[in-house]
Amino acid sequence: MPEFLKKSGIKDSNGEFWKILVVDDEPDVHAITSVVARDIEFEGKKVKLYSAFSADEAKKILTQVPDIALAMIDVVMEKDTSGLDLVRYIREELKNPYIRLVIRTGQPGFAPPREIVLKYDINDYREKAELSSNGLYTMIIARLREYRDIIELDTQRKLLERSAFYSSVVLNSNVEDFDDVLAEAFDSFSKILGLTVRIEKLSEVRADKFNGNAYSTNVSWNESKSVEFVLRKEIGLGERIRVDFSKPLTRHQSELMTMFLERYLSAVNNYVLSKDLIETLYKII
């Protein structure tokens, strides 16, 4: 088997790409798909192809290669139902709801489209005869867009869950080392987003002891790659902090980060003010 049919090494300048798995026992199908995919660039990332000539080969690739966005699967290979069995394996055994699955068959008699679409969790059904170069290009872009949106929604869900947890830490405990909690939160966010985060303490911010509004919860973004804010340490003292992300966040991701920071900074402000008020009352008593 020619090496270029196994996988394409095309990358963009950032080393990121969309991973597509082609499962078909006909070498011509892999070659044509490779030619079309070579011209695809979606949202700044090119396509990398992985080729499997049987369902068993496809299973090995699926267990070894993470984050495959799209699989184009032939129905009839080793068996008349090899492709459909592979679809069931992906959804039920691997429990992968994210990858977009397209049935692409040259023998529709073995897999009637209406029956297959209802019975199997697939995202498209195409006959090979109807997929011209433009048709294949359009189909790939449409499925990549679906995959991007699903991953983004799942990322937002995870960020919201972790944001709620770390915002509640200050409210529900006697935590006073707010820097550590913040660092732990951003470490958790970085794993969800698949990037690295650097936290830098810029300077101290001092204010009048009796001016409770000296420290706002406003955050300032710089091109979605860094954010600055003031974290209160005590009544008259705060710290200006900058958080740098290794790559720009999407609009929704930066909005979620802003929401978390505003809630967290507000919780810290309230905690510090309440603690100072209690200490003052004890002194009065």
FIMI-84270 format. One line per 2 residues: number of its first residue (from 0); for each residue x, y, z of C-alpha. Coordinates in nm, 4 decimals. Each point is the difference from the previous one (the first is absolute). Example, Ala and Ser with C-alpha at 12.3 -4.5 7.8 and 13.67 -1.06 7.14 Angstrom:
<tises>
0 = 1.2300 -0.4500 0.7800; 0.1370 0.3440 -0.0660;
</tises>
This chain:
<tises>
0 = 0.0000 0.0000 0.0000; 0.1450 0.3426 -0.0906;
2 = 0.0958 0.1984 0.3081; -0.2030 0.3044 -0.1051;
4 = -0.3159 -0.2114 0.0165; 0.0586 -0.0808 0.3654;
6 = 0.0057 0.3567 0.1198; 0.0647 0.3482 -0.1245;
8 = 0.2679 0.2042 0.1735; -0.1381 0.3404 -0.0964;
10 = -0.0045 0.2462 0.2893; -0.0587 0.3682 0.0369;
12 = 0.2506 0.2374 0.1504; -0.1286 -0.0711 0.3510;
14 = 0.0374 -0.3760 -0.0356; -0.3770 -0.0509 0.0288;
16 = -0.2270 -0.1766 -0.2476; -0.3372 -0.1706 -0.0416;
18 = 0.0305 -0.3790 0.0177; -0.2084 -0.1990 -0.2472;
20 = -0.0235 -0.3789 -0.0201; -0.0779 -0.1651 -0.3346;
22 = -0.1178 -0.3612 0.0295; -0.0296 -0.1752 -0.3381;
24 = 0.1442 -0.3074 -0.1689; 0.0443 0.1801 -0.3336;
26 = 0.3380 0.1818 -0.0384; -0.1505 0.2369 -0.2596;
28 = -0.2401 0.1379 0.2612; 0.2909 0.0836 0.2307;
30 = 0.1956 0.1598 -0.2841; -0.2914 0.2209 -0.1111;
32 = -0.0762 0.1043 0.3555; 0.3664 0.0857 0.0539;
34 = 0.0023 0.2259 -0.3080; -0.3127 0.1867 0.1129;
36 = 0.1121 0.0287 0.3646; 0.3327 0.1507 -0.1045;
38 = -0.1782 0.3250 -0.0949; -0.2129 0.0255 0.3133;
40 = 0.0736 0.2622 0.2621; -0.2696 0.0675 0.2560;
42 = 0.0424 0.2669 0.2675; 0.3757 0.0145 -0.0525;
44 = 0.0563 -0.3742 0.0284; 0.0700 -0.2494 -0.2768;
46 = -0.1095 -0.3633 -0.0144; 0.1936 -0.3110 0.0968;
48 = -0.1295 -0.3298 -0.1416; 0.0212 -0.3424 0.1602;
50 = -0.0759 -0.2913 -0.2324; -0.1388 -0.3399 0.0998;
52 = -0.0733 -0.2731 -0.2544; -0.2109 -0.2062 0.2396;
54 = -0.2132 0.0448 0.3093; 0.2701 -0.1645 0.2123;
56 = 0.2612 0.2514 -0.1206; -0.2438 0.2799 0.0758;
58 = -0.0506 -0.1251 0.3576; 0.3756 0.0072 0.0608;
60 = 0.0269 0.3570 -0.1268; -0.2997 0.1127 0.2057;
62 = 0.1548 -0.1346 0.3199; 0.3436 0.1513 -0.0744;
64 = -0.0873 0.3404 -0.1472; -0.2012 0.2436 0.2149;
66 = -0.2334 0.2745 -0.1201; -0.0933 -0.1353 -0.3432;
68 = -0.2594 0.2443 -0.1326; -0.1487 -0.1996 -0.2879;
70 = -0.0111 -0.3613 -0.1189; -0.1161 -0.0856 -0.3523;
72 = -0.0936 -0.3684 0.0064; -0.0759 -0.2491 -0.2752;
74 = -0.2694 -0.2572 0.0797; 0.1201 -0.3118 -0.1816;
76 = 0.3585 -0.0995 0.0813; 0.1021 -0.3259 0.1727;
78 = -0.3710 -0.0671 0.0488; -0.3158 0.1460 -0.1476;
80 = -0.0583 0.1923 0.3243; 0.3586 0.0861 0.1005;
82 = -0.0582 0.3747 -0.0204; -0.3237 -0.0112 0.1983;
84 = 0.1618 -0.2182 0.2653; 0.2775 0.2594 0.0237;
86 = -0.2558 0.2771 0.0527; -0.1530 -0.1971 0.2864;
88 = 0.3478 -0.0623 0.1458; 0.0847 0.3727 -0.0039;
90 = -0.3239 0.1139 0.1604; -0.0673 -0.2842 0.2433;
92 = 0.3379 -0.1484 0.0955; 0.2279 0.3014 -0.0350;
94 = -0.2897 0.2204 0.1150; 0.1124 0.2790 -0.2297;
96 = -0.2892 0.2393 -0.0718; 0.2239 0.2697 -0.1474;
98 = 0.1504 -0.1510 -0.3169; -0.2132 0.0646 -0.3094;
100 = -0.0817 -0.3232 -0.1844; -0.0778 -0.0080 -0.3712;
102 = -0.1027 -0.3193 -0.1770; 0.1418 0.0047 -0.3518;
104 = -0.0982 -0.3061 -0.2021; 0.0159 -0.1200 -0.3585;
106 = -0.2576 -0.2718 0.0660; -0.3116 0.1689 0.1433;
108 = -0.1935 -0.3247 -0.0434; 0.1836 -0.1429 0.3011;
110 = -0.0851 0.3031 0.2119; -0.3262 0.1786 -0.0948;
112 = 0.0469 0.3649 0.1030; -0.3316 0.0516 0.1806;
114 = 0.0442 -0.3131 0.2084; 0.3647 0.0783 0.0830;
116 = -0.0601 0.3620 0.0992; -0.2753 -0.1028 0.2427;
118 = 0.1787 -0.3007 0.1466; 0.3567 0.1266 0.0369;
120 = 0.1388 0.3168 0.1595; 0.1562 0.1458 -0.3135;
122 = 0.0209 0.3601 -0.1172; -0.0179 -0.0458 -0.3766;
124 = -0.0573 -0.2638 -0.2658; 0.1517 0.0321 -0.3478;
126 = 0.0314 -0.2230 -0.3021; 0.3488 0.0054 -0.1471;
128 = -0.1387 0.0731 -0.3455; -0.1533 0.3283 0.1165;
130 = 0.3131 0.1342 0.1690; 0.1828 0.2175 -0.2504;
132 = 0.3063 0.1960 0.1039; -0.2150 0.3004 0.0935;
134 = -0.2537 -0.2208 0.1758; 0.2690 -0.1676 0.2080;
136 = 0.1565 0.3348 0.0871; -0.3365 0.1444 0.1075;
138 = -0.0897 -0.3052 0.2050; 0.3327 0.0016 0.1863;
140 = -0.0275 0.3702 0.0866; -0.3589 -0.0444 0.1227;
142 = 0.0948 -0.2903 0.2257; 0.3080 0.1808 0.1366;
144 = -0.2217 0.2957 0.0864; -0.2336 -0.2329 0.1900;
146 = 0.2919 -0.1544 0.1877; 0.1392 0.3428 0.0913;
148 = -0.3359 0.1125 0.1399; -0.0524 -0.3189 0.2027;
150 = 0.3485 0.0191 0.1533; -0.0462 0.3687 0.0777;
152 = -0.3317 -0.0648 0.1775; 0.1526 -0.2823 0.2022;
154 = 0.2956 0.2219 0.0923; -0.2356 0.2746 0.1158;
156 = -0.1925 -0.2492 0.2139; 0.3192 -0.1183 0.1719;
158 = 0.1190 0.3581 0.0546; -0.3327 0.0947 0.1565;
160 = 0.0150 -0.2977 0.2362; 0.3546 0.0806 0.1154;
162 = -0.0759 0.3737 0.0209; -0.2943 -0.0664 0.2301;
164 = 0.2150 -0.2262 0.2192; 0.2909 0.2435 0.0449;
166 = -0.2317 0.2975 0.0490; -0.1681 -0.1879 0.2841;
168 = 0.3309 -0.0873 0.1723; 0.0340 0.3521 0.1397;
170 = -0.3636 0.0125 0.1104; -0.0137 -0.3388 0.1698;
172 = 0.3310 -0.0208 0.1842; 0.2552 0.1989 0.1961;
174 = 0.2452 0.0148 -0.2884; 0.2231 0.3037 0.0259;
176 = 0.2706 -0.0858 -0.2495; -0.1968 0.1260 -0.2979;
178 = 0.3055 -0.0179 -0.2297; 0.0265 -0.3769 0.0384;
180 = -0.3677 -0.0547 -0.0704; 0.0254 0.2206 -0.3081;
182 = 0.3093 -0.1850 -0.1235; -0.1740 -0.3338 0.0516;
184 = -0.3057 0.1264 -0.1907; 0.2043 0.1129 -0.3000;
186 = 0.1929 -0.3260 0.0009; -0.3331 -0.1817 -0.0259;
188 = -0.1166 0.2346 -0.2777; 0.3229 -0.0521 -0.1947;
190 = -0.0568 -0.3768 -0.0070; -0.3547 0.0462 -0.1276;
192 = 0.1116 0.2459 -0.2697; 0.3106 -0.1956 -0.1011;
194 = 0.2440 0.2875 0.0466; 0.2484 0.1357 0.2507;
196 = -0.0547 0.2880 0.2407; 0.2501 0.2332 0.1637;
198 = -0.0985 0.2132 0.3022; 0.2109 0.3079 0.0735;
200 = -0.0290 0.2364 0.2968; 0.0592 0.3496 -0.1384;
202 = -0.0203 0.2422 0.2927; -0.1607 0.0851 0.3316;
204 = -0.3091 0.2200 0.0012; -0.0627 0.2066 0.3129;
206 = -0.3172 0.1859 0.0912; -0.1597 0.1911 0.2816;
208 = -0.0982 -0.2429 0.2757; -0.3542 0.1370 0.0149;
210 = -0.0614 0.0071 -0.3723; -0.1760 -0.3296 -0.0626;
212 = -0.0327 0.0701 -0.3736; 0.3715 0.0379 -0.0608;
214 = 0.0214 -0.3466 -0.1548; -0.2470 -0.0671 -0.2772;
216 = -0.0700 -0.3389 -0.1538; 0.0716 0.1276 -0.3510;
218 = 0.2344 -0.2031 -0.2203; 0.1944 0.1234 -0.3009;
220 = 0.0751 -0.2209 -0.3018; 0.2803 0.0371 -0.2533;
222 = -0.0931 -0.1674 -0.3314; -0.1526 -0.3035 0.1761;
224 = 0.3491 -0.1209 0.0990; 0.0478 0.1693 0.3368;
226 = -0.2168 0.1483 0.2726; 0.0796 0.2402 0.2854;
228 = -0.1863 0.0590 0.3271; 0.0534 0.1031 0.3620;
230 = -0.0259 -0.2647 0.2725; -0.0694 0.1421 0.3457;
232 = 0.2338 -0.1223 0.2754; -0.1351 0.2048 0.2892;
234 = -0.1972 0.3201 0.0527; 0.2681 0.2420 -0.1158;
236 = 0.2049 -0.2269 -0.2219; -0.0451 -0.1814 -0.3275;
238 = 0.2115 -0.1551 -0.2718; -0.0167 0.0617 -0.3744;
240 = 0.0241 -0.3343 -0.1799; 0.0341 -0.0949 -0.3652;
242 = -0.0896 -0.3418 -0.1402; 0.1505 -0.0911 -0.3395;
244 = -0.1437 -0.2814 -0.2146; 0.2170 -0.1860 -0.2502;
246 = -0.2577 0.0580 -0.2744; -0.2980 0.2350 -0.0420;
248 = -0.3294 -0.1032 0.1560; -0.3226 -0.0007 -0.1983;
250 = -0.2553 0.2706 0.0728; -0.2131 -0.2382 0.2066;
252 = 0.3007 -0.1289 0.1942; 0.1197 0.3499 0.0879;
254 = -0.3543 0.0938 0.1067; -0.0094 -0.3009 0.2326;
256 = 0.3421 0.0919 0.1410; -0.1230 0.3554 0.0584;
258 = -0.3118 -0.1260 0.1765; 0.2070 -0.2274 0.2236;
260 = 0.2511 0.2727 0.0891; -0.2704 0.2539 0.0795;
262 = -0.1766 -0.2492 0.2294; 0.3242 -0.1075 0.1620;
264 = 0.1288 0.3546 0.0562; -0.3367 0.1035 0.1393;
266 = 0.0015 -0.2976 0.2393; 0.3515 0.0885 0.1180;
268 = -0.0954 0.3672 0.0467; -0.3045 -0.0959 0.2058;
270 = 0.2028 -0.2451 0.2082; 0.2701 0.2571 0.0812;
272 = -0.2555 0.2712 0.0833; -0.2061 -0.2352 0.2180;
274 = 0.3067 -0.1208 0.1863; 0.1131 0.3582 0.0655;
276 = -0.3483 0.0962 0.1194; -0.0125 -0.2944 0.2424;
278 = 0.3458 0.0835 0.1377; -0.1024 0.3624 0.0441;
280 = -0.3161 -0.1004 0.1885; 0.2017 -0.2234 0.2323;
282 = 0.2352 0.2912 0.0735; -0.2965 0.2273 0.0755;
284 = -0.1507 -0.2608 0.2324;
</tises>
